[in-house]
Protein backbone atom coordinates (compact mmCIF):
# COMPACT_ATOMS: atom_id res chain seq x y z
CA UNK A 1 0.00 0.00 0.00
CA UNK A 2 2.72 2.44 0.93
CA UNK A 3 4.62 1.60 -2.22
CA UNK A 4 1.70 2.58 -4.37
CA UNK A 5 1.30 5.84 -2.66
CA UNK A 6 4.99 6.52 -3.16
CA UNK A 7 4.72 5.80 -6.83
CA UNK A 8 1.90 8.21 -7.10
CA UNK A 9 3.88 10.82 -5.33
CA UNK A 10 6.78 10.27 -7.67
CA UNK A 11 4.57 10.57 -10.68
CA UNK A 12 3.00 13.71 -9.36
CA UNK A 13 6.42 15.14 -8.65
CA UNK A 14 7.58 14.19 -12.11
CA UNK A 15 4.62 15.89 -13.57
CA UNK A 16 5.43 19.01 -11.69
CA UNK A 17 9.06 18.89 -12.78
CA UNK A 18 7.97 18.48 -16.35
CA UNK A 19 6.13 21.76 -16.15
CA UNK A 20 2.91 20.27 -14.83
CA UNK A 21 1.98 18.66 -18.11
CA UNK A 22 0.67 15.09 -17.28
CA UNK A 23 0.25 12.79 -20.21
CA UNK A 24 -2.93 10.87 -20.80
CA UNK A 25 -1.10 7.71 -19.77
CA UNK A 26 0.05 9.20 -16.50
CA UNK A 27 -3.44 10.26 -15.67
CA UNK A 28 -4.84 6.83 -16.47
CA UNK A 29 -2.32 5.15 -14.20
CA UNK A 30 -3.11 7.51 -11.41
CA UNK A 31 -6.76 6.83 -11.87
CA UNK A 32 -6.21 3.08 -11.64
CA UNK A 33 -4.23 3.42 -8.48
CA UNK A 34 -6.95 5.45 -6.96
CA UNK A 35 -9.44 2.65 -7.47
CA UNK A 36 -7.46 0.14 -5.37
CA UNK A 37 -9.44 -0.67 -2.23
CA UNK A 38 -8.15 0.96 0.89
CA UNK A 39 -6.38 3.76 -0.94
CA UNK A 40 -7.30 7.15 0.27
CA UNK A 41 -5.62 8.70 -2.76
CA UNK A 42 -7.48 11.37 -4.50
CA UNK A 43 -8.95 10.38 -7.79
CA UNK A 44 -7.72 11.50 -11.13
CA UNK A 45 -10.54 13.97 -11.37
CA UNK A 46 -9.11 15.86 -8.46
CA UNK A 47 -5.86 16.45 -10.29
CA UNK A 48 -6.09 19.68 -12.18
CA UNK A 49 -4.17 20.21 -15.25
CA UNK A 50 -1.30 22.37 -14.16
CA UNK A 51 -1.50 25.88 -15.50
CA UNK A 52 1.80 26.82 -16.96
CA UNK A 53 3.46 29.79 -15.29
CA UNK A 54 3.13 32.68 -17.67
CA UNK A 55 6.34 33.97 -19.03
CA UNK A 56 6.65 37.69 -18.70
CA UNK A 57 6.33 39.31 -22.06
CA UNK A 58 9.16 41.77 -22.26
CA UNK A 59 7.94 45.30 -22.34
CA UNK A 60 9.06 46.95 -25.49
CA UNK A 61 10.93 50.09 -24.83
CA UNK A 62 9.98 52.67 -27.38
CA UNK A 63 12.93 53.91 -29.33
CA UNK A 64 12.74 57.67 -29.09
CA UNK A 65 12.23 59.30 -32.40
CA UNK A 66 14.53 62.21 -32.95
CA UNK A 67 12.53 65.37 -33.16
CA UNK A 68 14.05 67.43 -35.89
CA UNK A 69 15.35 70.76 -34.71
CA UNK A 70 13.43 73.42 -36.58
CA UNK A 71 15.57 75.41 -38.95
CA UNK A 72 15.42 79.06 -37.94
CA UNK A 73 13.74 81.23 -40.48
CA UNK A 74 15.87 84.18 -41.47
CA UNK A 75 14.23 87.43 -40.50
CA UNK A 76 14.49 89.71 -43.50
CA UNK A 77 16.52 92.84 -42.84
CA UNK A 78 14.40 95.89 -43.33
CA UNK A 79 15.62 98.07 -46.13
CA UNK A 80 15.94 101.61 -44.78
CA UNK A 81 13.75 104.14 -46.46
CA UNK A 82 16.02 106.62 -48.18
CA UNK A 83 15.91 110.05 -46.59
CA UNK A 84 15.93 112.95 -48.94
CA UNK A 85 19.15 114.91 -48.61
CA UNK A 86 18.23 118.55 -48.18
CA UNK A 87 19.53 120.76 -50.90
CA UNK A 88 21.97 123.22 -49.44
CA UNK A 89 21.42 126.69 -50.74
CA UNK A 90 24.80 128.33 -50.98
CA UNK A 91 25.17 131.54 -49.04
CA UNK A 92 26.36 134.32 -51.33
CA UNK A 93 29.84 135.53 -50.48
CA UNK A 94 30.58 139.26 -50.39
CA UNK A 95 32.80 140.44 -53.22
CA UNK A 96 34.12 143.78 -54.43
CA UNK A 97 34.70 145.71 -57.59
CA UNK A 98 38.35 146.38 -56.92
CA UNK A 99 39.60 149.95 -56.96
CA UNK A 100 38.40 151.51 -60.20
CA UNK A 101 39.58 154.57 -62.11
CA UNK A 102 37.34 157.48 -62.95
CA UNK A 103 36.87 158.38 -66.60
CA UNK A 104 35.59 161.92 -66.14
CA UNK A 105 36.18 164.91 -63.87
CA UNK A 106 35.04 168.51 -63.44
CA UNK A 107 35.84 171.42 -61.16
CA UNK A 108 33.06 172.81 -58.99
CA UNK A 109 32.72 176.32 -60.30
CA UNK A 110 30.54 178.03 -57.73
CA UNK A 111 30.82 178.55 -53.98
CA UNK A 112 34.15 176.70 -53.97
CA UNK A 113 37.13 178.98 -53.36
CA UNK A 114 38.85 179.79 -56.64
CA UNK A 115 36.10 177.80 -58.38
CA UNK A 116 38.70 175.95 -60.46
CA UNK A 117 39.40 172.79 -58.41
CA UNK A 118 42.50 170.90 -59.56
CA UNK A 119 43.26 173.31 -62.33
CA UNK A 120 46.47 171.60 -63.47
CA UNK A 121 46.09 168.23 -65.27
CA UNK A 122 42.99 167.06 -63.35
CA UNK A 123 42.67 163.95 -65.54
CA UNK A 124 45.93 162.62 -64.06
CA UNK A 125 43.95 161.70 -60.95
CA UNK A 126 42.08 159.06 -62.96
CA UNK A 127 45.10 156.71 -63.16
CA UNK A 128 47.62 155.34 -60.69
CA UNK A 129 50.72 156.14 -62.69
CA UNK A 130 52.79 158.73 -60.85
CA UNK A 131 51.44 161.65 -62.87
CA UNK A 132 49.32 163.92 -60.69
CA UNK A 133 46.65 166.62 -60.74
CA UNK A 134 47.43 169.84 -58.85
CA UNK A 135 45.43 172.57 -57.13
CA UNK A 136 47.84 175.45 -56.73
CA UNK A 137 47.38 178.25 -54.18
CA UNK A 138 44.17 176.57 -53.12
CA UNK A 139 41.18 178.46 -51.74
CA UNK A 140 40.32 182.06 -51.02
CA UNK A 141 40.48 182.13 -47.25
CA UNK A 142 41.99 180.34 -44.24
CA UNK A 143 38.95 178.39 -43.06
CA UNK A 144 39.37 174.74 -42.07
CA UNK A 145 35.85 173.37 -42.67
CA UNK A 146 35.06 170.79 -45.34
CA UNK A 147 31.86 172.70 -46.13
CA UNK A 148 33.46 176.16 -46.37
CA UNK A 149 32.71 178.10 -49.54
CA UNK A 150 36.31 179.40 -49.52
CA UNK A 151 37.70 175.93 -50.38
CA UNK A 152 38.39 174.51 -53.84
CA UNK A 153 36.41 171.41 -54.90
CA UNK A 154 36.56 168.91 -57.74
CA UNK A 155 34.26 166.11 -59.00
CA UNK A 156 35.37 162.66 -60.25
CA UNK A 157 32.90 160.21 -61.86
CA UNK A 158 32.17 157.63 -64.58
CA UNK A 159 33.79 154.77 -62.66
CA UNK A 160 32.03 152.12 -64.72
CA UNK A 161 30.85 149.91 -61.84
CA UNK A 162 29.20 146.60 -62.80
CA UNK A 163 27.25 145.49 -59.73
CA UNK A 164 24.56 142.78 -60.19
CA UNK A 165 21.01 144.03 -59.85
CA UNK A 166 19.57 143.31 -56.42
CA UNK A 167 22.97 143.15 -54.70
CA UNK A 168 23.37 144.26 -51.11
CA UNK A 169 25.92 147.06 -50.78
CA UNK A 170 28.18 146.32 -47.82
CA UNK A 171 30.66 149.18 -47.99
CA UNK A 172 32.48 151.79 -50.07
CA UNK A 173 36.15 152.79 -50.00
CA UNK A 174 37.71 155.86 -51.60
CA UNK A 175 41.45 155.78 -52.18
CA UNK A 176 43.45 159.01 -52.51
CA UNK A 177 47.17 158.95 -53.32
CA UNK A 178 47.96 162.52 -52.30
CA UNK A 179 50.35 165.02 -50.68
CA UNK A 180 50.91 168.77 -50.19
CA UNK A 181 53.81 171.11 -50.91
CA UNK A 182 54.43 172.22 -47.33
CA UNK A 183 53.06 173.90 -44.24
CA UNK A 184 53.02 173.08 -40.56
CA UNK A 185 49.34 173.08 -39.65
CA UNK A 186 47.69 169.81 -38.69
CA UNK A 187 44.70 170.82 -40.78
CA UNK A 188 46.11 170.04 -44.20
CA UNK A 189 43.57 167.54 -45.40
CA UNK A 190 41.32 166.41 -48.22
CA UNK A 191 37.59 165.89 -47.57
CA UNK A 192 35.63 163.30 -49.60
CA UNK A 193 31.85 163.13 -50.12
CA UNK A 194 29.80 160.72 -52.24
CA UNK A 195 26.63 161.30 -54.26
CA UNK A 196 24.08 158.72 -55.47
CA UNK A 197 21.92 161.05 -57.57
CA UNK A 198 24.27 162.86 -59.91
CA UNK A 199 25.49 165.44 -57.38
CA UNK A 200 22.21 166.67 -55.95
CA UNK A 201 22.63 164.93 -52.58
CA UNK A 202 25.82 164.12 -50.68
CA UNK A 203 26.96 161.95 -47.79
CA UNK A 204 28.72 163.43 -44.81
CA UNK A 205 32.42 163.97 -45.48
CA UNK A 206 35.22 161.55 -44.58
CA UNK A 207 38.68 163.10 -44.27
CA UNK A 208 42.28 162.05 -44.69
CA UNK A 209 44.73 162.39 -41.91
CA UNK A 210 47.24 165.23 -42.21
CA UNK A 211 48.89 165.30 -45.63
CA UNK A 212 52.65 165.05 -45.79
CA UNK A 213 55.05 166.43 -48.36
CA UNK A 214 55.54 163.06 -50.04
CA UNK A 215 52.92 160.91 -51.71
CA UNK A 216 50.94 158.61 -49.41
CA UNK A 217 47.86 156.44 -49.77
CA UNK A 218 44.74 157.24 -47.77
CA UNK A 219 41.75 154.86 -47.61
CA UNK A 220 38.50 156.51 -46.56
CA UNK A 221 35.55 154.32 -45.61
CA UNK A 222 35.74 150.52 -45.40
CA UNK A 223 34.33 147.30 -46.84
CA UNK A 224 31.60 147.50 -44.16
CA UNK A 225 31.12 151.30 -44.17
CA UNK A 226 28.16 152.59 -46.18
CA UNK A 227 28.84 156.23 -45.37
CA UNK A 228 25.66 156.69 -43.38
CA UNK A 229 23.05 155.43 -45.86
CA UNK A 230 21.62 152.37 -47.61
CA UNK A 231 22.74 152.03 -51.22
CA UNK A 232 21.35 150.16 -54.20
CA UNK A 233 23.25 148.88 -57.21
CA UNK A 234 21.59 151.59 -59.34
CA UNK A 235 23.24 154.30 -57.23
CA UNK A 236 26.59 153.37 -58.80
CA UNK A 237 25.62 153.97 -62.41
CA UNK A 238 27.71 156.53 -64.26
CA UNK A 239 24.71 158.85 -64.30
CA UNK A 240 24.31 158.77 -60.52
CA UNK A 241 27.60 158.22 -58.73
CA UNK A 242 29.96 161.12 -57.95
CA UNK A 243 33.01 161.60 -55.73
CA UNK A 244 33.80 165.15 -54.57
CA UNK A 245 37.12 166.28 -53.07
CA UNK A 246 37.54 169.50 -51.07
CA UNK A 247 41.07 170.73 -50.28
CA UNK A 248 41.42 172.26 -46.81
CA UNK A 249 44.31 174.19 -45.29
CA UNK A 250 44.55 177.37 -43.12
CA UNK A 251 46.43 179.10 -45.92
CA UNK A 252 45.81 180.12 -49.52
CA UNK A 253 49.44 179.39 -50.47
CA UNK A 254 49.21 175.60 -50.31
CA UNK A 255 49.48 173.36 -53.39
CA UNK A 256 47.47 170.09 -53.21
CA UNK A 257 48.58 167.18 -55.38
CA UNK A 258 46.57 164.07 -56.30
CA UNK A 259 47.94 161.05 -58.14
CA UNK A 260 44.85 158.78 -57.92
CA UNK A 261 41.20 159.10 -56.87
CA UNK A 262 39.87 155.51 -56.95
CA UNK A 263 36.72 153.87 -55.56
CA UNK A 264 35.98 150.27 -54.53
CA UNK A 265 32.52 148.92 -53.67
CA UNK A 266 31.99 145.75 -51.61
CA UNK A 267 28.65 143.99 -52.20
CA UNK A 268 26.86 140.68 -51.73
CA UNK A 269 25.22 139.32 -54.90
CA UNK A 270 21.54 138.30 -54.71
C-alpha positions in Angstrom: 0.0 0.0 0.0 2.7 2.4 0.9 4.6 1.6 -2.2 1.7 2.6 -4.4 1.3 5.8 -2.7 5.0 6.5 -3.2 4.7 5.8 -6.8 1.9 8.2 -7.1 3.9 10.8 -5.3 6.8 10.3 -7.7 4.6 10.6 -10.7 3.0 13.7 -9.4 6.4 15.1 -8.6 7.6 14.2 -12.1 4.6 15.9 -13.6 5.4 19.0 -11.7 9.1 18.9 -12.8 8.0 18.5 -16.3 6.1 21.8 -16.2 2.9 20.3 -14.8 2.0 18.7 -18.1 0.7 15.1 -17.3 0.2 12.8 -20.2 -2.9 10.9 -20.8 -1.1 7.7 -19.8 0.1 9.2 -16.5 -3.4 10.3 -15.7 -4.8 6.8 -16.5 -2.3 5.2 -14.2 -3.1 7.5 -11.4 -6.8 6.8 -11.9 -6.2 3.1 -11.6 -4.2 3.4 -8.5 -7.0 5.5 -7.0 -9.4 2.6 -7.5 -7.5 0.1 -5.4 -9.4 -0.7 -2.2 -8.2 1.0 0.9 -6.4 3.8 -0.9 -7.3 7.2 0.3 -5.6 8.7 -2.8 -7.5 11.4 -4.5 -9.0 10.4 -7.8 -7.7 11.5 -11.1 -10.5 14.0 -11.4 -9.1 15.9 -8.5 -5.9 16.4 -10.3 -6.1 19.7 -12.2 -4.2 20.2 -15.3 -1.3 22.4 -14.2 -1.5 25.9 -15.5 1.8 26.8 -17.0 3.5 29.8 -15.3 3.1 32.7 -17.7 6.3 34.0 -19.0 6.7 37.7 -18.7 6.3 39.3 -22.1 9.2 41.8 -22.3 7.9 45.3 -22.3 9.1 47.0 -25.5 10.9 50.1 -24.8 10.0 52.7 -27.4 12.9 53.9 -29.3 12.7 57.7 -29.1 12.2 59.3 -32.4 14.5 62.2 -33.0 12.5 65.4 -33.2 14.1 67.4 -35.9 15.4 70.8 -34.7 13.4 73.4 -36.6 15.6 75.4 -39.0 15.4 79.1 -37.9 13.7 81.2 -40.5 15.9 84.2 -41.5 14.2 87.4 -40.5 14.5 89.7 -43.5 16.5 92.8 -42.8 14.4 95.9 -43.3 15.6 98.1 -46.1 15.9 101.6 -44.8 13.7 104.1 -46.5 16.0 106.6 -48.2 15.9 110.0 -46.6 15.9 112.9 -48.9 19.1 114.9 -48.6 18.2 118.5 -48.2 19.5 120.8 -50.9 22.0 123.2 -49.4 21.4 126.7 -50.7 24.8 128.3 -51.0 25.2 131.5 -49.0 26.4 134.3 -51.3 29.8 135.5 -50.5 30.6 139.3 -50.4 32.8 140.4 -53.2 34.1 143.8 -54.4 34.7 145.7 -57.6 38.4 146.4 -56.9 39.6 150.0 -57.0 38.4 151.5 -60.2 39.6 154.6 -62.1 37.3 157.5 -62.9 36.9 158.4 -66.6 35.6 161.9 -66.1 36.2 164.9 -63.9 35.0 168.5 -63.4 35.8 171.4 -61.2 33.1 172.8 -59.0 32.7 176.3 -60.3 30.5 178.0 -57.7 30.8 178.6 -54.0 34.2 176.7 -54.0 37.1 179.0 -53.4 38.9 179.8 -56.6 36.1 177.8 -58.4 38.7 175.9 -60.5 39.4 172.8 -58.4 42.5 170.9 -59.6 43.3 173.3 -62.3 46.5 171.6 -63.5 46.1 168.2 -65.3 43.0 167.1 -63.4 42.7 164.0 -65.5 45.9 162.6 -64.1 44.0 161.7 -60.9 42.1 159.1 -63.0 45.1 156.7 -63.2 47.6 155.3 -60.7 50.7 156.1 -62.7 52.8 158.7 -60.8 51.4 161.6 -62.9 49.3 163.9 -60.7 46.6 166.6 -60.7 47.4 169.8 -58.9 45.4 172.6 -57.1 47.8 175.4 -56.7 47.4 178.3 -54.2 44.2 176.6 -53.1 41.2 178.5 -51.7 40.3 182.1 -51.0 40.5 182.1 -47.2 42.0 180.3 -44.2 39.0 178.4 -43.1 39.4 174.7 -42.1 35.8 173.4 -42.7 35.1 170.8 -45.3 31.9 172.7 -46.1 33.5 176.2 -46.4 32.7 178.1 -49.5 36.3 179.4 -49.5 37.7 175.9 -50.4 38.4 174.5 -53.8 36.4 171.4 -54.9 36.6 168.9 -57.7 34.3 166.1 -59.0 35.4 162.7 -60.3 32.9 160.2 -61.9 32.2 157.6 -64.6 33.8 154.8 -62.7 32.0 152.1 -64.7 30.8 149.9 -61.8 29.2 146.6 -62.8 27.3 145.5 -59.7 24.6 142.8 -60.2 21.0 144.0 -59.8 19.6 143.3 -56.4 23.0 143.2 -54.7 23.4 144.3 -51.1 25.9 147.1 -50.8 28.2 146.3 -47.8 30.7 149.2 -48.0 32.5 151.8 -50.1 36.1 152.8 -50.0 37.7 155.9 -51.6 41.5 155.8 -52.2 43.5 159.0 -52.5 47.2 159.0 -53.3 48.0 162.5 -52.3 50.3 165.0 -50.7 50.9 168.8 -50.2 53.8 171.1 -50.9 54.4 172.2 -47.3 53.1 173.9 -44.2 53.0 173.1 -40.6 49.3 173.1 -39.7 47.7 169.8 -38.7 44.7 170.8 -40.8 46.1 170.0 -44.2 43.6 167.5 -45.4 41.3 166.4 -48.2 37.6 165.9 -47.6 35.6 163.3 -49.6 31.8 163.1 -50.1 29.8 160.7 -52.2 26.6 161.3 -54.3 24.1 158.7 -55.5 21.9 161.1 -57.6 24.3 162.9 -59.9 25.5 165.4 -57.4 22.2 166.7 -56.0 22.6 164.9 -52.6 25.8 164.1 -50.7 27.0 162.0 -47.8 28.7 163.4 -44.8 32.4 164.0 -45.5 35.2 161.6 -44.6 38.7 163.1 -44.3 42.3 162.1 -44.7 44.7 162.4 -41.9 47.2 165.2 -42.2 48.9 165.3 -45.6 52.6 165.1 -45.8 55.0 166.4 -48.4 55.5 163.1 -50.0 52.9 160.9 -51.7 50.9 158.6 -49.4 47.9 156.4 -49.8 44.7 157.2 -47.8 41.8 154.9 -47.6 38.5 156.5 -46.6 35.6 154.3 -45.6 35.7 150.5 -45.4 34.3 147.3 -46.8 31.6 147.5 -44.2 31.1 151.3 -44.2 28.2 152.6 -46.2 28.8 156.2 -45.4 25.7 156.7 -43.4 23.1 155.4 -45.9 21.6 152.4 -47.6 22.7 152.0 -51.2 21.3 150.2 -54.2 23.3 148.9 -57.2 21.6 151.6 -59.3 23.2 154.3 -57.2 26.6 153.4 -58.8 25.6 154.0 -62.4 27.7 156.5 -64.3 24.7 158.8 -64.3 24.3 158.8 -60.5 27.6 158.2 -58.7 30.0 161.1 -58.0 33.0 161.6 -55.7 33.8 165.1 -54.6 37.1 166.3 -53.1 37.5 169.5 -51.1 41.1 170.7 -50.3 41.4 172.3 -46.8 44.3 174.2 -45.3 44.6 177.4 -43.1 46.4 179.1 -45.9 45.8 180.1 -49.5 49.4 179.4 -50.5 49.2 175.6 -50.3 49.5 173.4 -53.4 47.5 170.1 -53.2 48.6 167.2 -55.4 46.6 164.1 -56.3 47.9 161.0 -58.1 44.9 158.8 -57.9 41.2 159.1 -56.9 39.9 155.5 -57.0 36.7 153.9 -55.6 36.0 150.3 -54.5 32.5 148.9 -53.7 32.0 145.7 -51.6 28.7 144.0 -52.2 26.9 140.7 -51.7 25.2 139.3 -54.9 21.5 138.3 -54.7 
